[in-house]
Amino acid sequence: MSSTQRYDEAVAGADIEVGHTAELGVDAPLTLDCGVDLGPFTVAYQTYGELNEDRSNIILVCHALTGDQFVTGTNPVTGKEGWWPLMVGPGLPFDTDRYLVVCANVLGGCMGTEGPKSIDPRTGSPYGLSFPVITIKDMVRAQAMLLDHLGIEKIFCVSGGSMGGMQALQWAVTYPGRVHAAIPIGSAVHHTAQNIALHEVGRQAIMGDADWRGGDYMSHNTIPKAGLSVARMAAHISYLSEAAMHRKFGRQLQDRDAPSYGFGADFQVESYLRHQGTVFVERFDANSYLYLTRAMDYFDLIKEYNGVLADAFEACPTRFCIISFTGDWLFPTPESRKIVHALNAAAANVSFVEIDSDKGHDAFLLDEPEMFETIRGFLRGAAEHWSGNTP
Amino acid sequence: MNPDLQRTHGGEIRVDLLLIADMIEPGARILDVGCGDGALLRHLARAKEVDGRGIELSQAGVNACVAQGLSVVQGDADTDLVNYPADSFDYVVLSQTLQMVRRPRDVIDQLLRIGRKCVISIPNFGHWKVRWKLGMTGRMPVTEVLDRQWYDTPNAHFCTIKDFVLLCRDLEIRIERRISVDKQGRRMNIVNDGPFANLFAEQGVFVLSRQGND
């Protein structure tokens, strides 16, 4: 793709098919944490499986930073497989023969839900940076409005990895009466300085790209390809462990037998990262990337509860299953343990499992049989204590 | 799985765990510290509909428990009990674990802070076979109950039934019940207190509560 590709060409695909959409906040707007009233606004979502008679078999899946509502099956926009095909489907842990799995594109996203690339009805042009800053709690509120819209009161289980895990935690904290069980995976109650720092590198790469145009690249028909691509490359490194990267690439050269004594993609790992960057630019909006990384940085359940995390879970009836991975250095186990300690202090019902895996943060997306077994068992236990028709 | 975790034999729950289960009232809130593969929690959930939680040090044990639908966290009795609020459980169970912790005295304090009552079982280092082996061979005893060599055992703090009773007295802990248990974990028909138990019981099971707590 040439760097002069027009914005509308680049994102045209994303507007073709975004699955189901709901128009929300029509009667009353959603008051965001930043104080802005948003509404009406669109939420794009997908469902997998069938709703049972008493509407008690819902698993809400929350996607991570660059995920979307296309959890499994072919993503109509990218033409590739969804992001959690090993978790969601018939006979899989989130068994679509028994549960109705719902996943919505997050607020601020770029796959059909209201975000910076949506058209601002007041101006008739894309919001760009005039889109209000979104928080994880705003995303969760929007999802709650979607469920209201769909006539769903209680969720059997909410789950997600990384930013999806943050949403799962926020769900249980903000709507404890609506969430029977929560499975936050590879997640945390707040970003560490290192997490924020890594995101800031990505944001600076985007904003430093001349084609970003102060966030107004849509009206200039440019896209900050190079910047967004570098942001993705840097982030991608943080999703893998050193061991996984070494296993995959080592020091192998790409399509050559000797170093070129230049700055091409000599090493396979360079070629791989460049490819990841290029592919990402095709499907993701740069401003969305700014907004969503910001939402993760701002997320802080400890601060929301004045420094006492246990207060967030006071009298919370939700059953929690916290999962971390040994090889995840982006959201390492001590961050999960922090959640577990707070849940214990609140006498909440919690299970905590650390899965032995050297695949890094991305492990939650991959084939981790022990994670699957854990989730199957946890859901079985949760179903025994569920007032709805046992899924 | 590591055999240390296994609390079942041929699908049956270990008899010493059944003994502990008998002491727990139906519907109670219980915390099983060092819950292994979750056999006791599973049994109590089925037989007595307790609200059961567990802590287990080994990751394999935790994963096995959660995969069975039990609410278990990976954690260490020495460091993680402080996170639980006071009086959050009716019973806290510590089965064959006290001798493995670094600070048994602090752990007992924590158990009785968290739980109204505490059920503890310990291997008895005062059993005559242990005394005999140590006395006659001059070597650390290896018995059916203490079945590992000194360099290979997870046990860090052995005590006798008498030692344990004296510690409870020092900590002003009330011993509500004490039962002498043989190597299979069966109740023994012997006097449960005094030197006789300390000589002939292979294990001791105690129900403890705080003094002045009725």
Interface residues (C-beta under 8 A of the other chain):
Chain A: R319 C321 I322 V340 H341 N344 A345 A346 A347 N349 V350 S351 F352 V353 E354 I355 D356 E370 E373 T374 R376 G377 F378 R380 G381 A382 E384
Chain B: R53 Q59 V62 N63 C65 V66 A67 Q68 G69 L70 S71 V72 V73 Q74 G75 D80 N83 Y84 P85 S88
